Structures are given as structure tokens and as C-alpha cells.
Amino acid sequence: MIDLPLSKKYIFPPLLLILCSFSFELLSLNPILEFNRSLIQQGEFWRLLTGQFVHSNWYHLALNCGGIVMIWALHAEHTSAKRYAFNILFLALVCGCCLYAFYPDTHIYTGLSGLLHGVIVFGAIKDINSGMKSGYLLLLGVWAKVLWEQYSGPNADVGALIDARVAIEAHLIGTIGGSLFLLEKPLLKLNANRT
């Protein structure tokens, strides 16, 4: 039997993320919130963060919400509400800032998929730290998927569905950002040894 994390403390953070993204889509806030390089260059820096929370269409939102639910089912017990918020905001900023800095051909970007790659990597790392060997498989699987995308290019069928190019560079950035959490445990140990 599947043991889903149904406690309010596990359901509330991903539900809030879904509701925020749903509200932004319902209110058609893309013109104000999407990652738009030329507007960022004009000083609208909030777009580096908020571009992750708007979507190209309802199909795009549904795919990302499916990812949120999948990650919740797999790893909700690894995070408190505060930690979930930190991970989402940290990875959103990493994705937005790195897209801006390292991918000058990316002019418009929307969607949660980049940061969701980082969140699932965080969960895999927590699995590994908990002694679950499946964490290694998940971590390797995410990296294999992302590296395959870098080699083969974006999926045209998904791109047609979401009416946008699949931003595989955001997937790579999110995966790298999530992998930075590998450093967390050694840094905490190092800090504990100093005191």
C-alpha cells in the first residue's frame, strides 16, 4: 500500500505553489511576471524570480502541477514548510539569474520545470542521506535525462503542447542548483567541528 504524506504540514507548501501558479495563469499575469530579458535589462529585476511561476498556457501549468504532485508524493516528508519555501525561492533565483547570465539567447522564459528539477534532486539527496539506495537511482536518472536533453535537444511534441520551446537549459540549471544541496551536509559538519 502507498503511504502518502497527507499531514497538513506536507500538503500545504506544494498546494500553495500550485494555487499561486494557477492564480497567476487565471489572472493572465505573464506580461508583468514572465522572464523577459529586455524588460529585465530595463530594471524589472523581479522577473528573474517571478518568471518561474507563470506558464505559457494551461497545458504547461498542468504538466508542472503534475511534477509538483509527483515530488510531493515522493519526498514531502523530507521538507518542512520553511525549507520547501527556501528551496523553491533559492532554485527560482538560481534559474532566473543563470538563464540571464549564461543564456543570452533566452529572451522569454516561463514555468516551474527548471526549479522542479532542482527540488527532485534535493529529494534524491535526502533519500541518500536517509540511507535509501533508490535516491542514487533517482539522482542518476535526473542527471541522465537532463544530459540526454542537452545532447538531443528539446522535445518538439511537448513544445507543441505548451506552445513554447522546452527550456532544457533551465532543466540543466535547476539540476545543478539542486545538486548544490550535496554540499549542505559536509558544510554543516564542518561548521559543527569548528564550534
C-alpha positions as CSV (number, residue, x, y, z in Angstrom):
1,M,0.0,0.0,0.0
2,I,1.2,3.5,-0.8
3,D,1.7,5.7,2.2
4,L,1.1,9.3,1.0
5,P,2.2,12.2,3.2
6,L,-1.3,13.5,4.0
7,S,-0.5,15.7,7.0
8,K,-1.3,19.4,6.6
9,K,2.3,20.3,7.1
10,Y,3.2,18.3,4.0
11,I,0.3,19.2,1.8
12,F,0.2,23.0,2.4
13,P,3.5,24.0,0.7
14,P,3.0,22.3,-2.6
15,L,-0.7,23.2,-2.6
16,L,0.3,26.9,-2.1
17,L,2.7,26.7,-5.0
18,I,0.0,25.2,-7.2
19,L,-2.5,27.8,-6.2
20,C,-0.1,30.7,-6.8
21,S,0.8,29.4,-10.2
22,F,-2.9,28.7,-11.0
23,S,-3.9,32.2,-9.9
24,F,-1.2,33.8,-12.0
25,E,-2.4,31.9,-15.0
26,L,-6.1,32.7,-14.3
27,L,-5.2,36.4,-14.0
28,S,-3.0,36.4,-17.1
29,L,-0.1,37.9,-15.3
30,N,2.6,36.8,-17.8
31,P,3.1,40.4,-19.1
32,I,4.0,41.5,-15.6
33,L,5.8,38.5,-14.2
34,E,7.5,36.4,-17.0
35,F,11.2,36.3,-17.5
36,N,11.6,38.9,-20.3
37,R,15.3,39.8,-21.0
38,S,14.7,43.2,-22.5
39,L,12.5,44.3,-19.5
40,I,14.9,42.9,-17.0
41,Q,17.6,45.0,-18.7
42,Q,15.3,48.0,-18.2
43,G,15.3,47.3,-14.4
44,E,12.4,44.9,-13.9
45,F,14.6,42.6,-11.8
46,W,11.7,40.8,-10.1
47,R,11.2,38.9,-13.4
48,L,14.3,36.8,-12.6
49,L,12.3,35.3,-9.8
50,T,8.7,35.5,-10.9
51,G,9.2,34.1,-14.4
52,Q,9.3,30.7,-12.8
53,F,5.7,30.9,-11.5
54,V,3.9,31.8,-14.7
55,H,3.2,29.5,-17.6
56,S,2.8,29.6,-21.4
57,N,-0.6,28.0,-21.3
58,W,-2.9,25.8,-19.2
59,Y,-1.2,22.6,-20.5
60,H,2.2,23.9,-19.4
61,L,0.7,24.7,-15.9
62,A,-0.9,21.2,-15.7
63,L,2.4,19.5,-16.6
64,N,4.2,21.4,-13.9
65,C,1.5,20.8,-11.3
66,G,1.8,17.1,-12.1
67,G,5.5,17.4,-11.3
68,I,4.7,19.2,-8.0
69,V,2.3,16.4,-7.0
70,M,4.8,13.7,-8.0
71,I,7.6,15.3,-6.0
72,W,5.2,15.7,-3.0
73,A,4.3,12.0,-3.1
74,L,8.0,11.0,-3.3
75,H,9.6,13.5,-0.9
76,A,7.2,15.6,1.1
77,E,8.5,14.2,4.4
78,H,12.0,15.5,3.7
79,T,10.9,19.1,4.0
80,S,9.3,21.5,6.4
81,A,7.2,24.3,5.1
82,K,10.0,26.8,5.7
83,R,12.5,24.5,3.9
84,Y,10.2,24.0,1.0
85,A,9.8,27.8,0.6
86,F,13.6,28.2,0.8
87,N,14.2,25.6,-1.8
88,I,11.6,27.0,-4.2
89,L,12.8,30.6,-3.8
90,F,16.5,29.6,-4.0
91,L,16.1,27.5,-7.1
92,A,13.8,30.1,-8.8
93,L,16.5,32.7,-8.3
94,V,19.3,30.4,-9.4
95,C,17.3,29.5,-12.6
96,G,16.4,33.1,-13.4
97,C,19.8,34.6,-12.7
98,C,21.7,31.8,-14.5
99,L,19.4,32.0,-17.5
100,Y,20.0,35.7,-17.7
101,A,23.8,35.4,-17.2
102,F,24.7,32.3,-19.3
103,Y,21.9,32.0,-21.9
104,P,21.7,35.4,-23.7
105,D,19.6,33.8,-26.5
106,T,16.8,33.2,-23.9
107,H,14.5,36.2,-24.2
108,I,11.3,34.9,-22.7
109,Y,11.0,32.1,-20.2
110,T,8.1,30.8,-18.1
111,G,7.5,27.7,-16.0
112,L,8.4,25.8,-12.9
113,S,10.2,22.9,-14.7
114,G,13.8,24.2,-14.0
115,L,13.3,24.6,-10.3
116,L,11.3,21.4,-10.1
117,H,14.4,19.6,-11.4
118,G,16.3,21.0,-8.5
119,V,13.6,20.1,-6.0
120,I,13.6,16.5,-7.1
121,V,17.4,16.4,-6.9
122,F,17.1,17.8,-3.3
123,G,14.7,14.9,-2.5
124,A,17.0,12.3,-4.0
125,I,19.9,13.7,-1.9
126,K,17.7,13.5,1.2
127,D,16.8,9.9,0.3
128,I,20.6,9.1,0.0
129,N,21.2,10.8,3.4
130,S,18.4,8.7,4.9
131,G,20.1,5.5,3.6
132,M,17.7,4.8,0.8
133,K,19.6,3.4,-2.2
134,S,16.7,4.5,-4.5
135,G,18.0,8.0,-4.0
136,Y,21.1,7.2,-6.0
137,L,18.9,5.9,-8.9
138,L,16.7,8.9,-8.8
139,L,19.7,11.3,-8.8
140,L,21.4,9.4,-11.7
141,G,18.1,9.3,-13.5
142,V,17.5,13.0,-13.4
143,W,21.1,13.7,-14.5
144,A,20.8,11.2,-17.3
145,K,17.6,12.8,-18.5
146,V,19.0,16.3,-18.4
147,L,22.2,15.3,-20.1
148,W,20.2,13.5,-22.8
149,E,18.2,16.7,-23.4
150,Q,21.4,18.7,-23.8
151,Y,22.5,16.2,-26.4
152,S,19.3,15.6,-28.3
153,G,17.6,19.0,-27.9
154,P,14.1,20.0,-26.6
155,N,11.1,17.7,-27.1
156,A,9.1,19.0,-30.0
157,D,5.9,17.3,-29.0
158,V,5.9,18.8,-25.5
159,G,6.9,22.2,-27.1
160,A,3.8,22.0,-29.3
161,L,1.6,21.1,-26.4
162,I,2.8,24.0,-24.2
163,D,3.1,26.4,-27.2
164,A,6.7,27.2,-26.3
165,R,10.2,25.8,-26.7
166,V,11.0,23.4,-23.9
167,A,13.8,25.3,-22.0
168,I,16.2,22.4,-21.5
169,E,18.8,24.9,-20.3
170,A,16.5,25.7,-17.3
171,H,16.3,22.0,-16.6
172,L,20.1,21.8,-16.5
173,I,20.4,24.9,-14.3
174,G,17.8,23.6,-11.9
175,T,19.5,20.2,-11.7
176,I,22.9,21.9,-11.0
177,G,21.2,24.1,-8.4
178,G,19.6,21.1,-6.7
179,S,22.9,19.3,-6.7
180,L,24.4,22.1,-4.7
181,F,22.4,20.7,-1.8
182,L,25.0,17.8,-1.8
183,L,27.3,20.3,-0.1
184,E,24.9,21.1,2.7
185,K,25.7,18.1,4.9
186,P,29.5,18.4,4.6
187,L,29.3,22.1,5.3
188,L,27.1,21.6,8.4
189,K,29.6,19.0,9.6
190,L,32.5,21.4,9.0
191,N,30.7,24.2,10.8
192,A,29.8,21.8,13.8
193,N,33.5,20.8,14.0
194,R,34.6,24.5,14.3
195,T,32.4,25.1,17.3
